[in-house]
């Protein structure tokens, strides 16, 4: 199960919401791989198909100061996974 509670800008909240939907029912390994793919997309290293919901966030790349907003929840999730090993 995945959920979040928090406050922040619209980018961070939208990204966290998409993350919960994306990582629901995934194994730790699958979740880690999804997090890596998302972070790669956010720095322009990987593309998600246009039909993928996460592709809606790739426009954030044009605003480097906002990339941190988009990856905040994903980074926190990864840290949680790594802290529980």
mmCIF file as gemmi writes it, N, C-alpha and C atoms, coordinates in Angstrom:
data_model
loop_
_atom_site.group_PDB
_atom_site.id
_atom_site.type_symbol
_atom_site.label_atom_id
_atom_site.label_alt_id
_atom_site.label_comp_id
_atom_site.label_asym_id
_atom_site.label_entity_id
_atom_site.label_seq_id
_atom_site.pdbx_PDB_ins_code
_atom_site.Cartn_x
_atom_site.Cartn_y
_atom_site.Cartn_z
_atom_site.occupancy
_atom_site.B_iso_or_equiv
_atom_site.pdbx_formal_charge
_atom_site.auth_seq_id
_atom_site.auth_asym_id
_atom_site.pdbx_PDB_model_num
ATOM 1 N N . UNK Axp A 1 ? 0.847 -1.172 0 1 0 ? 1 A 1
ATOM 2 C CA . UNK Axp A 1 ? 0 0 0 1 0 ? 1 A 1
ATOM 3 C C . UNK Axp A 1 ? 0.891 1.234 0 1 0 ? 1 A 1
ATOM 4 N N . UNK Axp A 2 ? 0.468 2.257 -0.708 1 0 ? 2 A 1
ATOM 5 C CA . UNK Axp A 2 ? 1.223 3.506 -0.793 1 0 ? 2 A 1
ATOM 6 C C . UNK Axp A 2 ? 0.248 4.657 -0.606 1 0 ? 2 A 1
ATOM 7 N N . UNK Axp A 3 ? 0.641 5.621 0.224 1 0 ? 3 A 1
ATOM 8 C CA . UNK Axp A 3 ? -0.151 6.835 0.381 1 0 ? 3 A 1
ATOM 9 C C . UNK Axp A 3 ? 0.777 7.95 0.829 1 0 ? 3 A 1
ATOM 10 N N . UNK Axp A 4 ? 0.288 9.166 0.746 1 0 ? 4 A 1
ATOM 11 C CA . UNK Axp A 4 ? 1.095 10.296 1.204 1 0 ? 4 A 1
ATOM 12 C C . UNK Axp A 4 ? 0.196 11.309 1.878 1 0 ? 4 A 1
ATOM 13 N N . UNK Axp A 5 ? 0.798 12.095 2.71 1 0 ? 5 A 1
ATOM 14 C CA . UNK Axp A 5 ? 0.13 13.221 3.334 1 0 ? 5 A 1
ATOM 15 C C . UNK Axp A 5 ? 1.147 14.352 3.36 1 0 ? 5 A 1
ATOM 16 N N . UNK Axp A 6 ? 0.773 15.481 2.873 1 0 ? 6 A 1
ATOM 17 C CA . UNK Axp A 6 ? 1.72 16.583 2.87 1 0 ? 6 A 1
ATOM 18 C C . UNK Axp A 6 ? 1.146 17.819 2.245 1 0 ? 6 A 1
ATOM 19 N N . UNK Axp A 7 ? 1.922 18.868 2.33 1 0 ? 7 A 1
ATOM 20 C CA . UNK Axp A 7 ? 1.564 20.143 1.72 1 0 ? 7 A 1
ATOM 21 C C . UNK Axp A 7 ? 2.726 20.595 0.87 1 0 ? 7 A 1
ATOM 22 N N . UNK Axp A 8 ? 2.407 21.332 -0.154 1 0 ? 8 A 1
ATOM 23 C CA . UNK Axp A 8 ? 3.446 21.849 -1.018 1 0 ? 8 A 1
ATOM 24 C C . UNK Axp A 8 ? 2.845 22.461 -2.26 1 0 ? 8 A 1
ATOM 25 N N . UNK Axp A 9 ? 3.696 22.748 -3.197 1 0 ? 9 A 1
ATOM 26 C CA . UNK Axp A 9 ? 3.233 23.354 -4.448 1 0 ? 9 A 1
ATOM 27 C C . UNK Axp A 9 ? 2.442 22.332 -5.257 1 0 ? 9 A 1
ATOM 28 N N . UNK Axp A 10 ? 1.764 22.817 -6.273 1 0 ? 10 A 1
ATOM 29 C CA . UNK Axp A 10 ? 0.921 21.932 -7.086 1 0 ? 10 A 1
ATOM 30 C C . UNK Axp A 10 ? 1.743 20.86 -7.788 1 0 ? 10 A 1
ATOM 31 N N . UNK Axp A 11 ? 2.962 21.181 -8.175 1 0 ? 11 A 1
ATOM 32 C CA . UNK Axp A 11 ? 3.804 20.182 -8.843 1 0 ? 11 A 1
ATOM 33 C C . UNK Axp A 11 ? 4.147 19.054 -7.879 1 0 ? 11 A 1
ATOM 34 N N . UNK Axp A 12 ? 4.546 19.38 -6.668 1 0 ? 12 A 1
ATOM 35 C CA . UNK Axp A 12 ? 4.919 18.326 -5.72 1 0 ? 12 A 1
ATOM 36 C C . UNK Axp A 12 ? 3.713 17.483 -5.334 1 0 ? 12 A 1
ATOM 37 N N . UNK Axp A 13 ? 2.554 18.099 -5.176 1 0 ? 13 A 1
ATOM 38 C CA . UNK Axp A 13 ? 1.357 17.355 -4.802 1 0 ? 13 A 1
ATOM 39 C C . UNK Axp A 13 ? 0.882 16.457 -5.949 1 0 ? 13 A 1
ATOM 40 N N . UNK Axp A 14 ? 0.902 16.97 -7.171 1 0 ? 14 A 1
ATOM 41 C CA . UNK Axp A 14 ? 0.499 16.16 -8.326 1 0 ? 14 A 1
ATOM 42 C C . UNK Axp A 14 ? 1.457 14.992 -8.516 1 0 ? 14 A 1
ATOM 43 N N . UNK Axp A 15 ? 2.732 15.25 -8.39 1 0 ? 15 A 1
ATOM 44 C CA . UNK Axp A 15 ? 3.732 14.207 -8.559 1 0 ? 15 A 1
ATOM 45 C C . UNK Axp A 15 ? 3.581 13.126 -7.488 1 0 ? 15 A 1
ATOM 46 N N . UNK Axp A 16 ? 3.348 13.53 -6.248 1 0 ? 16 A 1
ATOM 47 C CA . UNK Axp A 16 ? 3.162 12.565 -5.158 1 0 ? 16 A 1
ATOM 48 C C . UNK Axp A 16 ? 1.919 11.714 -5.392 1 0 ? 16 A 1
ATOM 49 N N . UNK Axp A 17 ? 0.86 12.333 -5.869 1 0 ? 17 A 1
ATOM 50 C CA . UNK Axp A 17 ? -0.366 11.596 -6.166 1 0 ? 17 A 1
ATOM 51 C C . UNK Axp A 17 ? -0.135 10.572 -7.278 1 0 ? 17 A 1
ATOM 52 N N . UNK Axp A 18 ? 0.545 10.996 -8.337 1 0 ? 18 A 1
ATOM 53 C CA . UNK Axp A 18 ? 0.86 10.079 -9.436 1 0 ? 18 A 1
ATOM 54 C C . UNK Axp A 18 ? 1.764 8.955 -8.958 1 0 ? 18 A 1
ATOM 55 N N . UNK Axp A 19 ? 2.692 9.285 -8.066 1 0 ? 19 A 1
ATOM 56 C CA . UNK Axp A 19 ? 3.599 8.273 -7.534 1 0 ? 19 A 1
ATOM 57 C C . UNK Axp A 19 ? 2.822 7.195 -6.789 1 0 ? 19 A 1
ATOM 58 N N . UNK Axp A 20 ? 1.864 7.605 -5.958 1 0 ? 20 A 1
ATOM 59 C CA . UNK Axp A 20 ? 1.122 6.601 -5.198 1 0 ? 20 A 1
ATOM 60 C C . UNK Axp A 20 ? 0.372 5.656 -6.123 1 0 ? 20 A 1
ATOM 61 N N . UNK Axp A 21 ? -0.222 6.205 -7.169 1 0 ? 21 A 1
ATOM 62 C CA . UNK Axp A 21 ? -0.928 5.354 -8.129 1 0 ? 21 A 1
ATOM 63 C C . UNK Axp A 21 ? 0.036 4.426 -8.86 1 0 ? 21 A 1
ATOM 64 N N . UNK Axp A 22 ? 1.187 4.957 -9.209 1 0 ? 22 A 1
ATOM 65 C CA . UNK Axp A 22 ? 2.166 4.203 -9.983 1 0 ? 22 A 1
ATOM 66 C C . UNK Axp A 22 ? 2.804 3.068 -9.176 1 0 ? 22 A 1
ATOM 67 N N . UNK Axp A 23 ? 3.063 3.314 -7.892 1 0 ? 23 A 1
ATOM 68 C CA . UNK Axp A 23 ? 3.797 2.34 -7.084 1 0 ? 23 A 1
ATOM 69 C C . UNK Axp A 23 ? 2.905 1.378 -6.301 1 0 ? 23 A 1
ATOM 70 N N . UNK Axp A 24 ? 1.603 1.6 -6.324 1 0 ? 24 A 1
ATOM 71 C CA . UNK Axp A 24 ? 0.672 0.729 -5.622 1 0 ? 24 A 1
ATOM 72 C C . UNK Axp A 24 ? 0.848 -0.713 -6.114 1 0 ? 24 A 1
ATOM 73 N N . UNK Axp A 25 ? 0.958 -1.633 -5.182 1 0 ? 25 A 1
ATOM 74 C CA . UNK Axp A 25 ? 1.061 -3.075 -5.452 1 0 ? 25 A 1
ATOM 75 C C . UNK Axp A 25 ? 2.374 -3.491 -6.117 1 0 ? 25 A 1
ATOM 76 N N . UNK Axp A 26 ? 3.365 -2.632 -6.129 1 0 ? 26 A 1
ATOM 77 C CA . UNK Axp A 26 ? 4.673 -2.989 -6.697 1 0 ? 26 A 1
ATOM 78 C C . UNK Axp A 26 ? 5.557 -3.56 -5.594 1 0 ? 26 A 1
ATOM 79 N N . UNK Axp A 27 ? 6.462 -4.444 -5.984 1 0 ? 27 A 1
ATOM 80 C CA . UNK Axp A 27 ? 7.451 -4.955 -5.035 1 0 ? 27 A 1
ATOM 81 C C . UNK Axp A 27 ? 8.466 -3.853 -4.767 1 0 ? 27 A 1
ATOM 82 N N . UNK Axp A 28 ? 9.291 -4.045 -3.773 1 0 ? 28 A 1
ATOM 83 C CA . UNK Axp A 28 ? 10.335 -3.062 -3.459 1 0 ? 28 A 1
ATOM 84 C C . UNK Axp A 28 ? 11.249 -2.846 -4.663 1 0 ? 28 A 1
ATOM 85 N N . UNK Axp A 29 ? 11.597 -3.927 -5.329 1 0 ? 29 A 1
ATOM 86 C CA . UNK Axp A 29 ? 12.487 -3.833 -6.488 1 0 ? 29 A 1
ATOM 87 C C . UNK Axp A 29 ? 11.814 -3.087 -7.635 1 0 ? 29 A 1
ATOM 88 N N . UNK Axp A 30 ? 10.544 -3.404 -7.889 1 0 ? 30 A 1
ATOM 89 C CA . UNK Axp A 30 ? 9.809 -2.724 -8.955 1 0 ? 30 A 1
ATOM 90 C C . UNK Axp A 30 ? 9.652 -1.238 -8.635 1 0 ? 30 A 1
ATOM 91 N N . UNK Axp A 31 ? 9.354 -0.929 -7.383 1 0 ? 31 A 1
ATOM 92 C CA . UNK Axp A 31 ? 9.209 0.47 -6.97 1 0 ? 31 A 1
ATOM 93 C C . UNK Axp A 31 ? 10.528 1.213 -7.167 1 0 ? 31 A 1
ATOM 94 N N . UNK Axp A 32 ? 11.63 0.591 -6.762 1 0 ? 32 A 1
ATOM 95 C CA . UNK Axp A 32 ? 12.938 1.215 -6.944 1 0 ? 32 A 1
ATOM 96 C C . UNK Axp A 32 ? 13.24 1.495 -8.404 1 0 ? 32 A 1
ATOM 97 N N . UNK Axp A 33 ? 12.882 0.547 -9.278 1 0 ? 33 A 1
ATOM 98 C CA . UNK Axp A 33 ? 13.103 0.734 -10.718 1 0 ? 33 A 1
ATOM 99 C C . UNK Axp A 33 ? 12.245 1.875 -11.26 1 0 ? 33 A 1
ATOM 100 N N . UNK Axp A 34 ? 10.994 1.962 -10.825 1 0 ? 34 A 1
ATOM 101 C CA . UNK Axp A 34 ? 10.103 3.044 -11.268 1 0 ? 34 A 1
ATOM 102 C C . UNK Axp A 34 ? 10.626 4.409 -10.808 1 0 ? 34 A 1
ATOM 103 N N . UNK Axp A 35 ? 11.126 4.461 -9.589 1 0 ? 35 A 1
ATOM 104 C CA . UNK Axp A 35 ? 11.68 5.706 -9.075 1 0 ? 35 A 1
ATOM 105 C C . UNK Axp A 35 ? 12.884 6.13 -9.912 1 0 ? 35 A 1
ATOM 106 N N . UNK Axp A 36 ? 13.752 5.193 -10.234 1 0 ? 36 A 1
ATOM 107 C CA . UNK Axp A 36 ? 14.926 5.499 -11.062 1 0 ? 36 A 1
ATOM 108 C C . UNK Axp A 36 ? 14.512 5.997 -12.436 1 0 ? 36 A 1
ATOM 109 N N . UNK Axp A 37 ? 13.514 5.35 -13.047 1 0 ? 37 A 1
ATOM 110 C CA . UNK Axp A 37 ? 13.036 5.772 -14.369 1 0 ? 37 A 1
ATOM 111 C C . UNK Axp A 37 ? 12.455 7.182 -14.314 1 0 ? 37 A 1
ATOM 112 N N . UNK Axp A 38 ? 11.661 7.45 -13.264 1 0 ? 38 A 1
ATOM 113 C CA . UNK Axp A 38 ? 11.046 8.78 -13.151 1 0 ? 38 A 1
ATOM 114 C C . UNK Axp A 38 ? 12.11 9.852 -12.985 1 0 ? 38 A 1
ATOM 115 N N . UNK Axp A 39 ? 13.063 9.605 -12.111 1 0 ? 39 A 1
ATOM 116 C CA . UNK Axp A 39 ? 14.121 10.596 -11.9 1 0 ? 39 A 1
ATOM 117 C C . UNK Axp A 39 ? 14.934 10.805 -13.177 1 0 ? 39 A 1
ATOM 118 N N . UNK Axp A 40 ? 15.178 9.75 -13.931 1 0 ? 40 A 1
ATOM 119 C CA . UNK Axp A 40 ? 15.895 9.87 -15.211 1 0 ? 40 A 1
ATOM 120 C C . UNK Axp A 40 ? 15.093 10.732 -16.184 1 0 ? 40 A 1
ATOM 121 N N . UNK Axp A 41 ? 13.773 10.547 -16.206 1 0 ? 41 A 1
ATOM 122 C CA . UNK Axp A 41 ? 12.935 11.364 -17.078 1 0 ? 41 A 1
ATOM 123 C C . UNK Axp A 41 ? 13.018 12.834 -16.668 1 0 ? 41 A 1
ATOM 124 N N . UNK Axp A 42 ? 13.061 13.095 -15.383 1 0 ? 42 A 1
ATOM 125 C CA . UNK Axp A 42 ? 13.054 14.47 -14.902 1 0 ? 42 A 1
ATOM 126 C C . UNK Axp A 42 ? 14.363 15.216 -15.169 1 0 ? 42 A 1
ATOM 127 N N . UNK Axp A 43 ? 15.406 14.502 -15.534 1 0 ? 43 A 1
ATOM 128 C CA . UNK Axp A 43 ? 16.651 15.175 -15.921 1 0 ? 43 A 1
ATOM 129 C C . UNK Axp A 43 ? 16.933 14.985 -17.404 1 0 ? 43 A 1
ATOM 130 N N . UNK Axp A 44 ? 15.92 14.503 -18.144 1 0 ? 44 A 1
ATOM 131 C CA . UNK Axp A 44 ? 16.018 14.384 -19.587 1 0 ? 44 A 1
ATOM 132 C C . UNK Axp A 44 ? 16.754 13.173 -20.103 1 0 ? 44 A 1
ATOM 133 N N . UNK Axp A 45 ? 16.994 12.185 -19.251 1 0 ? 45 A 1
ATOM 134 C CA . UNK Axp A 45 ? 17.739 10.997 -19.678 1 0 ? 45 A 1
ATOM 135 C C . UNK Axp A 45 ? 16.842 9.89 -20.238 1 0 ? 45 A 1
ATOM 136 N N . UNK Axp A 46 ? 15.569 9.913 -19.928 1 0 ? 46 A 1
ATOM 137 C CA . UNK Axp A 46 ? 14.652 8.864 -20.37 1 0 ? 46 A 1
ATOM 138 C C . UNK Axp A 46 ? 13.307 9.492 -20.684 1 0 ? 46 A 1
ATOM 139 N N . UNK Axp A 47 ? 12.592 8.897 -21.611 1 0 ? 47 A 1
ATOM 140 C CA . UNK Axp A 47 ? 11.271 9.386 -21.989 1 0 ? 47 A 1
ATOM 141 C C . UNK Axp A 47 ? 10.215 8.376 -21.576 1 0 ? 47 A 1
ATOM 142 N N . UNK Axp A 48 ? 9.091 8.87 -21.116 1 0 ? 48 A 1
ATOM 143 C CA . UNK Axp A 48 ? 7.93 8.035 -20.889 1 0 ? 48 A 1
ATOM 144 C C . UNK Axp A 48 ? 7.045 8.184 -22.115 1 0 ? 48 A 1
ATOM 145 N N . UNK Axp A 49 ? 6.321 7.148 -22.481 1 0 ? 49 A 1
ATOM 146 C CA . UNK Axp A 49 ? 5.4 7.283 -23.616 1 0 ? 49 A 1
ATOM 147 C C . UNK Axp A 49 ? 4.413 8.418 -23.367 1 0 ? 49 A 1
ATOM 148 N N . UNK Axp A 50 ? 4.007 9.11 -24.418 1 0 ? 50 A 1
ATOM 149 C CA . UNK Axp A 50 ? 3.098 10.253 -24.285 1 0 ? 50 A 1
ATOM 150 C C . UNK Axp A 50 ? 1.794 9.88 -23.589 1 0 ? 50 A 1
ATOM 151 N N . UNK Axp A 51 ? 1.365 8.633 -23.709 1 0 ? 51 A 1
ATOM 152 C CA . UNK Axp A 51 ? 0.11 8.214 -23.095 1 0 ? 51 A 1
ATOM 153 C C . UNK Axp A 51 ? 0.271 7.947 -21.598 1 0 ? 51 A 1
ATOM 154 N N . UNK Axp A 52 ? 1.475 7.925 -21.11 1 0 ? 52 A 1
ATOM 155 C CA . UNK Axp A 52 ? 1.742 7.684 -19.699 1 0 ? 52 A 1
ATOM 156 C C . UNK Axp A 52 ? 1.434 8.946 -18.9 1 0 ? 52 A 1
ATOM 157 N N . UNK Axp A 53 ? 0.729 8.802 -17.79 1 0 ? 53 A 1
ATOM 158 C CA . UNK Axp A 53 ? 0.369 9.964 -16.963 1 0 ? 53 A 1
ATOM 159 C C . UNK Axp A 53 ? 1.593 10.752 -16.514 1 0 ? 53 A 1
ATOM 160 N N . UNK Axp A 54 ? 2.677 10.06 -16.206 1 0 ? 54 A 1
ATOM 161 C CA . UNK Axp A 54 ? 3.877 10.741 -15.714 1 0 ? 54 A 1
ATOM 162 C C . UNK Axp A 54 ? 4.502 11.648 -16.766 1 0 ? 54 A 1
ATOM 163 N N . UNK Axp A 55 ? 4.231 11.391 -18.027 1 0 ? 55 A 1
ATOM 164 C CA . UNK Axp A 55 ? 4.77 12.235 -19.095 1 0 ? 55 A 1
ATOM 165 C C . UNK Axp A 55 ? 4.258 13.67 -18.968 1 0 ? 55 A 1
ATOM 166 N N . UNK Axp A 56 ? 3.134 13.849 -18.287 1 0 ? 56 A 1
ATOM 167 C CA . UNK Axp A 56 ? 2.6 15.198 -18.086 1 0 ? 56 A 1
ATOM 168 C C . UNK Axp A 56 ? 3.56 16.064 -17.275 1 0 ? 56 A 1
ATOM 169 N N . UNK Axp A 57 ? 4.415 15.445 -16.474 1 0 ? 57 A 1
ATOM 170 C CA . UNK Axp A 57 ? 5.351 16.207 -15.648 1 0 ? 57 A 1
ATOM 171 C C . UNK Axp A 57 ? 6.666 16.542 -16.35 1 0 ? 57 A 1
ATOM 172 N N . UNK Axp A 58 ? 6.879 16.004 -17.538 1 0 ? 58 A 1
ATOM 173 C CA . UNK Axp A 58 ? 8.173 16.243 -18.182 1 0 ? 58 A 1
ATOM 174 C C . UNK Axp A 58 ? 8.379 17.694 -18.594 1 0 ? 58 A 1
ATOM 175 N N . UNK Axp A 59 ? 7.314 18.477 -18.675 1 0 ? 59 A 1
ATOM 176 C CA . UNK Axp A 59 ? 7.453 19.903 -18.974 1 0 ? 59 A 1
ATOM 177 C C . UNK Axp A 59 ? 8.191 20.658 -17.881 1 0 ? 59 A 1
ATOM 178 N N . UNK Axp A 60 ? 8.246 20.078 -16.691 1 0 ? 60 A 1
ATOM 179 C CA . UNK Axp A 60 ? 8.95 20.697 -15.564 1 0 ? 60 A 1
ATOM 180 C C . UNK Axp A 60 ? 10.44 20.829 -15.866 1 0 ? 60 A 1
ATOM 181 N N . UNK Axp A 61 ? 10.946 19.999 -16.758 1 0 ? 61 A 1
ATOM 182 C CA . UNK Axp A 61 ? 12.364 20.034 -17.118 1 0 ? 61 A 1
ATOM 183 C C . UNK Axp A 61 ? 12.777 21.429 -17.586 1 0 ? 61 A 1
ATOM 184 N N . UNK Axp A 62 ? 11.846 22.158 -18.166 1 0 ? 62 A 1
ATOM 185 C CA . UNK Axp A 62 ? 12.137 23.505 -18.653 1 0 ? 62 A 1
ATOM 186 C C . UNK Axp A 62 ? 12.394 24.493 -17.516 1 0 ? 62 A 1
ATOM 187 N N . UNK Axp A 63 ? 12.073 24.097 -16.295 1 0 ? 63 A 1
ATOM 188 C CA . UNK Axp A 63 ? 12.23 24.958 -15.127 1 0 ? 63 A 1
ATOM 189 C C . UNK Axp A 63 ? 13.056 24.213 -14.074 1 0 ? 63 A 1
ATOM 190 N N . UNK Axp A 64 ? 14.369 24.235 -14.207 1 0 ? 64 A 1
ATOM 191 C CA . UNK Axp A 64 ? 15.244 23.443 -13.331 1 0 ? 64 A 1
ATOM 192 C C . UNK Axp A 64 ? 14.977 23.613 -11.839 1 0 ? 64 A 1
ATOM 193 N N . UNK Axp A 65 ? 14.575 24.797 -11.41 1 0 ? 65 A 1
ATOM 194 C CA . UNK Axp A 65 ? 14.321 24.989 -9.985 1 0 ? 65 A 1
ATOM 195 C C . UNK Axp A 65 ? 13.081 24.23 -9.514 1 0 ? 65 A 1
ATOM 196 N N . UNK Axp A 66 ? 12.23 23.801 -10.43 1 0 ? 66 A 1
ATOM 197 C CA . UNK Axp A 66 ? 11.006 23.074 -10.064 1 0 ? 66 A 1
ATOM 198 C C . UNK Axp A 66 ? 11.167 21.56 -10.139 1 0 ? 66 A 1
ATOM 199 N N . UNK Axp A 67 ? 12.273 21.083 -10.689 1 0 ? 67 A 1
ATOM 200 C CA . UNK Axp A 67 ? 12.498 19.639 -10.766 1 0 ? 67 A 1
ATOM 201 C C . UNK Axp A 67 ? 12.496 19.034 -9.364 1 0 ? 67 A 1
ATOM 202 N N . UNK Axp A 68 ? 13.08 19.748 -8.4 1 0 ? 68 A 1
ATOM 203 C CA . UNK Axp A 68 ? 13.086 19.256 -7.016 1 0 ? 68 A 1
ATOM 204 C C . UNK Axp A 68 ? 11.67 19.073 -6.489 1 0 ? 68 A 1
ATOM 205 N N . UNK Axp A 69 ? 10.764 19.926 -6.897 1 0 ? 69 A 1
ATOM 206 C CA . UNK Axp A 69 ? 9.363 19.798 -6.48 1 0 ? 69 A 1
ATOM 207 C C . UNK Axp A 69 ? 8.777 18.479 -6.988 1 0 ? 69 A 1
ATOM 208 N N . UNK Axp A 70 ? 9.065 18.178 -8.245 1 0 ? 70 A 1
ATOM 209 C CA . UNK Axp A 70 ? 8.502 16.984 -8.865 1 0 ? 70 A 1
ATOM 210 C C . UNK Axp A 70 ? 9.088 15.692 -8.296 1 0 ? 70 A 1
ATOM 211 N N . UNK Axp A 71 ? 10.348 15.718 -7.887 1 0 ? 71 A 1
ATOM 212 C CA . UNK Axp A 71 ? 10.964 14.469 -7.417 1 0 ? 71 A 1
ATOM 213 C C . UNK Axp A 71 ? 10.965 14.331 -5.894 1 0 ? 71 A 1
ATOM 214 N N . UNK Axp A 72 ? 10.439 15.317 -5.176 1 0 ? 72 A 1
ATOM 215 C CA . UNK Axp A 72 ? 10.469 15.299 -3.713 1 0 ? 72 A 1
ATOM 216 C C . UNK Axp A 72 ? 9.869 14.018 -3.123 1 0 ? 72 A 1
ATOM 217 N N . UNK Axp A 73 ? 8.643 13.699 -3.465 1 0 ? 73 A 1
ATOM 218 C CA . UNK Axp A 73 ? 7.984 12.513 -2.902 1 0 ? 73 A 1
ATOM 219 C C . UNK Axp A 73 ? 8.696 11.228 -3.315 1 0 ? 73 A 1
ATOM 220 N N . UNK Axp A 74 ? 9.18 11.197 -4.549 1 0 ? 74 A 1
ATOM 221 C CA . UNK Axp A 74 ? 9.872 10.009 -5.05 1 0 ? 74 A 1
ATOM 222 C C . UNK Axp A 74 ? 11.171 9.774 -4.273 1 0 ? 74 A 1
ATOM 223 N N . UNK Axp A 75 ? 11.872 10.858 -3.98 1 0 ? 75 A 1
ATOM 224 C CA . UNK Axp A 75 ? 13.105 10.764 -3.209 1 0 ? 75 A 1
ATOM 225 C C . UNK Axp A 75 ? 12.805 10.298 -1.785 1 0 ? 75 A 1
ATOM 226 N N . UNK Axp A 76 ? 11.773 10.841 -1.189 1 0 ? 76 A 1
ATOM 227 C CA . UNK Axp A 76 ? 11.389 10.45 0.167 1 0 ? 76 A 1
ATOM 228 C C . UNK Axp A 76 ? 10.995 8.972 0.212 1 0 ? 76 A 1
ATOM 229 N N . UNK Axp A 77 ? 10.282 8.521 -0.798 1 0 ? 77 A 1
ATOM 230 C CA . UNK Axp A 77 ? 9.864 7.115 -0.862 1 0 ? 77 A 1
ATOM 231 C C . UNK Axp A 77 ? 11.099 6.205 -0.942 1 0 ? 77 A 1
ATOM 232 N N . UNK Axp A 78 ? 12.036 6.585 -1.819 1 0 ? 78 A 1
ATOM 233 C CA . UNK Axp A 78 ? 13.262 5.789 -1.959 1 0 ? 78 A 1
ATOM 234 C C . UNK Axp A 78 ? 14.033 5.754 -0.633 1 0 ? 78 A 1
ATOM 235 N N . UNK Axp A 79 ? 14.145 6.883 0.027 1 0 ? 79 A 1
ATOM 236 C CA . UNK Axp A 79 ? 14.841 6.918 1.311 1 0 ? 79 A 1
ATOM 237 C C . UNK Axp A 79 ? 14.147 6.019 2.322 1 0 ? 79 A 1
ATOM 238 N N . UNK Axp A 80 ? 12.839 5.975 2.29 1 0 ? 80 A 1
ATOM 239 C CA . UNK Axp A 80 ? 12.092 5.078 3.164 1 0 ? 80 A 1
ATOM 240 C C . UNK Axp A 80 ? 12.395 3.626 2.872 1 0 ? 80 A 1
ATOM 241 N N . UNK Axp A 81 ? 12.455 3.296 1.586 1 0 ? 81 A 1
ATOM 242 C CA . UNK Axp A 81 ? 12.788 1.916 1.204 1 0 ? 81 A 1
ATOM 243 C C . UNK Axp A 81 ? 14.194 1.543 1.668 1 0 ? 81 A 1
ATOM 244 N N . UNK Axp A 82 ? 15.12 2.433 1.456 1 0 ? 82 A 1
ATOM 245 C CA . UNK Axp A 82 ? 16.505 2.157 1.832 1 0 ? 82 A 1
ATOM 246 C C . UNK Axp A 82 ? 16.69 2.11 3.339 1 0 ? 82 A 1
ATOM 247 N N . UNK Axp A 83 ? 15.912 2.874 4.072 1 0 ? 83 A 1
ATOM 248 C CA . UNK Axp A 83 ? 16.009 2.892 5.517 1 0 ? 83 A 1
ATOM 249 C C . UNK Axp A 83 ? 15.441 1.661 6.19 1 0 ? 83 A 1
ATOM 250 N N . UNK Axp A 84 ? 14.59 0.922 5.467 1 0 ? 84 A 1
ATOM 251 C CA . UNK Axp A 84 ? 13.934 -0.245 6.04 1 0 ? 84 A 1
ATOM 252 C C . UNK Axp A 84 ? 14.634 -1.543 5.691 1 0 ? 84 A 1
ATOM 253 N N . UNK Axp A 85 ? 15.732 -1.505 4.963 1 0 ? 85 A 1
ATOM 254 C CA . UNK Axp A 85 ? 16.42 -2.747 4.567 1 0 ? 85 A 1
ATOM 255 C C . UNK Axp A 85 ? 17.075 -3.39 5.747 1 0 ? 85 A 1
